[in-house]
């Protein structure tokens, strides 16, 4: 997920612990947090199966999925939390 706070790009987090440092961007109030997530490749392939061939966007040499295949959990799956930590403690 790409994370932005108050218009500043804080980078991409793609694996546990899914954290970004926000300390120098965080304001006292009126903060705007944006989290941009991507879908999983299997879900894109399943979605393409619902479209006519000329409207499909994914290209692959093999698509084992059907239009009625079950979608995999994807995106922002849990609550977003802002936690505090002693300075220098993030690894």
Secondary structure, DSSP 4 states (H G I P E B T S, - for coil): -EEEETTEEEEE--STT-----TTT--SS---EEEE----HHHHHHHHHTS-GGG-----S-----TTSPPPP-S--S--------TT---
